[in-house]
């Protein structure tokens, strides 16, 4: 640029020279500018599409990961077109060199669902190179001002609604229908991954039955069952014994009654003879 200005002899030379000097002066005084770095080399943002499993009357959160690809401190700021609907924590901060920062975006509970399940909300992530030692408390809105000469990196993020995850179907449903696991995988290749997931879940559950706690519980229940059976048999024997004793007592009552009446009769006869 200096060579072209020196060779030009028109009236615009002085104006161009003063303009270039003013731009260089503003860059040198800006503490958050990195000379020679393009606007797309500061932060790596994942994901670029914020997906929220939409559910009525429920807060939903989505994580945003910012990775600093440079050897300098990078300050960031998150903006949204609908600030009343979303809560961003933190909305401003500093990402250390060669490190990753997580930003949590929470959508407030919605009372109504959009008819077409389309969301027009957008987010804007701004990043700028900061001087060493800068903390989140030192981040100010002026650092992201392009008019002040700062090189600001901007990344636009979209918001989409997705269906909430459905609970997996129980494994025993396939056995009730009479279809073998191998047949279901060979007949329909698309179901192979789903079945393998269900099978792995079942394999994870089975070892839990062989844990010491499970074996102790099974042993305790078995002992209680045996004790209950023994107690039931003992009560049954006692009940039979009571029934037999009751029958014996009922059969002995008439004989005692006859002996008692006979004895009374003898006593009365003896008394009448004496008189």
Secondary structure, 3 states (H helix, E strand, C coil): CHHHHHHCCCCCHHHHHHHHHHHHHHHHHCCCCCCCCCCCCCEEEECCEEEEECCECCCEEEEEEEEECCCCEEEEEEEECCCCCEEEECCEEEECCCCEEEEEEEECCECCCCCCCCCCCEEEEEEEEECCCCCHHHCCHHHHCCCCCCCCEEEEEEEEEECCCCCCCCCHHHHHCCCCHHHHHHHCHHHHHHHHHHHHHHHHHHHHHHCHHHHHHHHHHHHHHHHHHHHHHHHHHHHHHHHHHHHHHHHHHHHHHHHHHHHHHHHHHHHHHHC
